[in-house]
Amino acid sequence: MSRNYVIYTALGVGLSVYLATAFQDRLTVNPYVTWLLAFTIMTWALYAWDKRVSELGKLLRGWRVPEFTLNLMSLLGGFAGGWIARSMFHHKINVKRHPWILVILIVSPLFHALFALRLMYGPPLVLWPPENWFTF
């Protein structure tokens, strides 16, 4: 595993969890909302950093954010930040070169919407057995 995978994944997830707990201390909303907000902010920041590094070219070539990290951050709740950053910076919009980013940004909101509906209207989330995951 390369240095960038470890650094950016730990940085992105760690700072997102820290932001989520800081938001939760100050806001009186569902923790899931603060989780999504924190991951959205960090995903946007990682896209912005990656775009800036790609524009600088050879100077910071080794510090690009891996697609794995961007996809993981989108899956964990930063899909809104990914969509906003892609449209703002026109970054990673070539579907032939980056097919998984678009797939993740489409599938992730669906899973998070199901999870939010489950939290609001369903019984408590049961993790085992798997056949109970999508029963309402």
Summary of the structure (lengths in Angstrom):
residues: 136
radius of gyration: 16.4
end to end distance: 39.8
largest distance: 53.0
contacts: 385
relative contact order: 0.13
helix: 78%
strand: 0%
